[in-house]
Amino acid sequence: MAGTTGSPLRKRSGVPVPAMTSSTSSDNAPALLEVRSVSKSFGIGPLRHPVLDDCSFTLEAGRLTALIGPSGCGKSTLVNILAGYESVDVGEVLLLGAPVRGPGIDRLVVFQETALFPWMTTYKNVAYGPRVARSRPHAEIHADADRLLETVGLADFKDKYPNQLSGGMQRRAELARAMINNPRIMMLDEPFRGLDAMTRELMQEYFVRLYEDRRQTVLFVTSEIDEAIFLADKLLIMSNQPGRIKKTMTIALARPRKPSLLTSAQYLEHKEEALEALHAEAVKAFAGGSKAATDFLEAYAARDRQTT
């Protein structure tokens, strides 16, 4: 996996990724995964329902790509295809040039539902993957788990069990457990859905801190525009179903990301551009009776009232 010309590389756990201390255009980064003209339908005959249609994009090594689109546009189906849980009808998915044929340890998915083992402590949950794989020395696993728990603010809760942790703490532990496995690509399918607003904002800060520390390649699926822009180096905006990539945006915000960016002129420009692209798709979803689209259009109208 080669880096771009003139861009230094650094290694973490044997995976080279581009070093970044400020915003770097993902257009110049090496493509780790390619999605080429992927289409997917469910059902047969008159019950056939197209979910994805001619969907194409790339994930660049060491970058955080956010995927956003109307409810029901096929985001989760796309994650399942990249993970190898679903096959494509048309097109192909390539990882380092090789076709993805099924699940693999090089791709890891964090779903919306909690998956911590209730009989294990926080520390044992986080360290579980590499300990079972026995691919790293125990001392290295222990040090990495401790550092991750410190990063997500759970160092004082390492000996607690999941039922002794709040919902936000459980999500932080799951993020640490995913990160320690060092997959080539980590995919998160709306991992903060269901959390209250304050906890969700804290989770965004913890996650961006984890990403900036480890620089793993990440696909982050979300329905929240602010979350997507705050986290991402690149933003993929999907159309209404059947989903395809309607717009690709480079998010040129410097790292490390701080909450103060949410009021910057550059951030607001990115948000305005994303809102315009999403608005037309939300109108289509609204015509199909989507409650999420209704909520988006109401929020969009409220924004217009505030600016006029």
C-alpha positions in Angstrom: 0.0 0.0 0.0 1.8 3.1 -1.2 1.6 6.6 0.0 1.2 9.7 -2.1 4.4 11.2 -3.5 6.1 13.5 -1.0 3.8 12.5 1.9 5.6 10.8 4.8 4.2 7.5 6.1 4.1 6.3 9.7 3.2 2.8 10.9 0.9 1.7 13.7 0.5 -2.0 14.3 2.1 -2.8 11.0 -0.4 -0.9 8.8 1.1 2.2 7.0 -1.1 5.2 6.9 -0.5 8.8 5.7 0.7 11.1 8.5 -1.6 14.0 8.9 -1.3 16.9 11.3 -3.8 19.2 9.5 -6.5 18.8 6.9 -5.3 16.7 3.9 -7.3 16.2 0.8 -8.5 12.7 0.5 -8.3 13.1 -3.3 -4.5 12.6 -2.9 -4.6 9.6 -0.6 -4.3 6.0 -1.9 -7.5 4.1 -2.4 -7.8 1.2 -0.1 -11.3 0.1 -1.1 -13.1 0.6 -4.3 -16.9 0.3 -4.9 -17.5 0.0 -8.6 -21.1 0.4 -10.0 -22.7 -1.7 -7.3 -26.4 -2.5 -7.6 -28.5 -4.6 -5.2 -32.1 -5.6 -5.0 -34.1 -7.8 -2.7 -37.0 -10.0 -3.6 -37.9 -11.5 -7.0 -40.3 -10.9 -9.8 -43.0 -8.3 -9.0 -41.8 -8.1 -5.4 -38.2 -7.2 -6.5 -37.2 -4.0 -4.7 -34.0 -2.1 -5.8 -32.0 -0.8 -2.9 -28.7 0.3 -4.5 -28.2 1.4 -8.1 -24.9 2.0 -9.8 -23.2 3.0 -6.5 -19.5 3.9 -6.8 -16.9 5.5 -4.5 -13.5 4.9 -2.8 -12.3 4.7 0.7 -8.8 6.2 1.1 -6.2 4.7 3.5 -6.0 6.4 6.9 -9.0 8.7 6.2 -12.4 9.0 7.9 -15.2 8.9 5.4 -18.7 9.7 6.5 -21.7 8.3 4.6 -25.1 10.1 4.9 -28.4 10.0 3.2 -32.2 9.8 3.6 -33.7 7.1 5.7 -34.0 3.8 3.7 -31.5 4.8 1.0 -29.5 1.7 1.5 -26.7 2.8 3.8 -26.9 -0.3 6.0 -27.1 -2.6 3.0 -24.0 -1.0 1.6 -22.1 -1.6 4.9 -23.2 -5.3 4.8 -21.9 -5.6 1.2 -18.5 -4.0 2.2 -18.3 -6.3 5.2 -19.0 -9.3 3.0 -22.3 -10.2 4.6 -24.3 -9.5 1.4 -23.3 -10.1 -2.2 -23.9 -7.7 -5.1 -26.2 -8.2 -8.0 -24.1 -6.0 -10.3 -20.7 -4.4 -9.9 -17.8 -5.2 -7.6 -16.0 -4.3 -4.4 -12.2 -4.3 -4.4 -10.0 -4.3 -1.3 -6.4 -3.5 -2.3 -7.4 -4.6 -5.8 -8.8 -8.0 -4.8 -12.5 -8.7 -5.0 -14.4 -8.9 -1.7 -16.1 -12.3 -1.6 -17.2 -12.6 2.0 -16.4 -11.5 5.6 -12.9 -11.1 6.7 -10.8 -9.9 9.7 -9.6 -7.0 7.6 -13.1 -5.4 7.8 -14.8 -4.9 11.1 -18.3 -3.5 11.7 -19.6 -1.7 14.8 -23.4 -1.9 14.8 -26.1 0.1 16.6 -26.8 -2.6 19.1 -24.4 -3.1 22.1 -22.3 -6.3 21.8 -20.2 -6.3 25.0 -20.0 -9.6 26.7 -21.9 -9.2 30.0 -19.7 -11.7 31.9 -16.5 -9.8 31.1 -15.1 -6.7 32.7 -14.5 -3.6 30.5 -10.8 -4.4 30.2 -11.4 -8.0 29.2 -14.0 -7.0 26.6 -11.6 -4.5 25.0 -8.7 -7.0 25.0 -10.8 -9.9 23.9 -10.1 -9.9 20.1 -6.3 -9.8 20.1 -6.1 -12.2 23.0 -8.2 -14.8 21.2 -6.3 -14.3 18.0 -3.0 -14.6 19.9 -1.4 -12.5 17.2 0.3 -10.1 19.6 2.3 -10.4 22.8 0.2 -10.2 26.0 2.2 -7.2 27.3 1.5 -5.3 24.0 -2.2 -6.0 24.2 -2.3 -5.0 27.8 -0.6 -1.6 27.1 -2.8 -0.9 24.0 -6.0 -1.7 26.0 -4.9 0.5 28.8 -4.1 3.4 26.4 -7.4 3.0 24.6 -9.4 3.0 27.9 -7.5 6.1 28.9 -8.4 7.8 25.6 -12.1 7.0 25.9 -12.2 8.0 29.6 -12.8 4.5 31.0 -9.5 3.9 32.8 -11.3 4.1 36.2 -13.9 1.6 35.0 -11.7 -1.1 33.5 -12.8 -3.6 36.2 -16.5 -2.8 35.9 -19.0 -5.0 34.0 -21.3 -3.8 31.2 -24.4 -3.6 33.5 -22.4 -1.2 35.7 -21.7 1.2 32.8 -24.0 3.9 31.4 -25.1 3.6 27.7 -22.5 6.1 26.6 -19.8 4.3 28.5 -20.8 1.0 26.9 -20.5 2.6 23.4 -17.0 3.9 24.3 -15.9 0.5 25.4 -17.2 -1.0 22.1 -15.2 1.6 20.1 -12.1 0.7 22.1 -12.7 -3.0 21.5 -13.1 -2.4 17.8 -10.0 -0.2 17.5 -7.7 -2.6 19.3 -8.2 -5.2 16.5 -6.5 -2.8 14.0 -8.7 -3.8 11.0 -7.8 -2.4 7.6 -11.2 -0.8 7.5 -13.6 -0.1 10.4 -17.2 0.5 9.6 -19.7 2.0 12.0 -23.4 1.9 11.2 -25.0 4.8 13.2 -23.2 3.7 16.4 -24.5 6.7 18.4 -28.2 6.4 17.5 -30.5 6.3 20.5 -28.1 8.3 22.8 -29.3 11.6 24.3 -28.0 14.8 22.7 -25.3 15.5 25.3 -24.0 12.0 25.4 -23.9 11.8 21.6 -21.8 15.0 21.5 -19.4 13.5 24.0 -19.2 10.3 22.0 -18.3 12.3 18.9 -15.4 13.9 20.8 -14.2 10.6 22.1 -14.4 9.0 18.7 -12.6 11.8 16.9 -9.9 11.6 19.5 -9.6 7.8 18.9 -9.4 8.3 15.2 -6.8 11.1 15.3 -4.7 8.9 17.6 -4.7 5.8 15.5 -5.5 7.0 11.9 -7.3 3.8 10.9 -9.4 3.8 7.7 -13.0 4.4 8.8 -16.4 4.5 7.1 -18.9 6.2 9.5 -22.6 5.9 8.6 -24.8 8.5 10.2 -28.1 10.4 9.6 -26.8 13.6 11.4 -25.2 16.3 9.2 -23.4 18.0 12.0 -21.9 14.7 13.2 -20.8 13.8 9.7 -19.0 17.0 9.0 -17.4 17.2 12.4 -15.9 13.7 12.1 -15.1 13.4 8.4 -12.2 14.0 6.0 -14.6 13.1 3.2 -18.4 13.1 3.0 -20.4 10.8 0.8 -24.0 11.9 0.3 -26.4 9.3 -1.0 -29.6 9.7 -3.0 -33.0 8.5 -2.1 -33.6 4.8 -2.7 -32.4 3.2 -4.8 -29.3 4.7 -3.4 -26.2 5.9 -5.2 -23.6 8.5 -4.4 -25.1 11.8 -5.3 -22.3 14.0 -4.1 -18.7 13.7 -2.7 -17.4 16.5 -0.5 -13.8 17.0 0.9 -14.2 18.3 4.4 -11.3 20.8 4.7 -11.3 21.3 8.4 -8.0 21.2 10.3 -7.2 18.4 12.8 -7.3 17.9 15.7 -11.1 18.6 15.5 -12.5 20.7 18.4 -16.2 21.5 19.1 -15.3 25.2 18.5 -15.2 24.3 14.8 -19.0 24.0 14.7 -19.3 27.8 14.7 -16.5 28.5 12.1 -17.3 29.9 8.7 -15.7 27.0 6.9 -17.8 24.5 8.9 -21.0 26.4 8.1 -20.1 26.5 4.4 -19.6 22.7 4.4 -23.0 22.3 6.2 -24.8 24.6 3.8 -23.4 22.6 0.8 -24.4 19.3 2.4 -27.9 20.5 3.3 -28.6 21.7 -0.3 -27.7 18.2 -1.6 -29.7 16.4 1.0 -32.8 18.6 0.7 -33.7 17.4 -2.7 -33.3 13.7 -1.6 -35.4 14.3 1.5 -38.2 15.8 -0.6 -38.3 12.5 -2.6 -38.2 10.4 0.6 -41.0 12.6 2.1 -43.1 11.9 -0.9 -42.7 8.2 0.0 -43.9 8.8 3.6 -40.6 8.8 5.4 -40.8 10.1 8.9 -37.1 10.9 9.0 -37.5 13.0 5.8 -40.3 14.9 7.4 -38.1 15.7 10.4 -35.3 16.8 8.0 -37.6 19.1 6.0 -39.0 20.7 9.1 -35.4 21.4 10.4 -34.5 22.8 7.0 -37.5 25.1 6.9 -36.6 26.3 10.5 -33.1 27.1 9.3 -34.4 29.2 6.4 -36.7 31.1 8.8 -33.7 31.9 11.0 -31.6 33.2 8.0 -34.3 35.4 6.5 
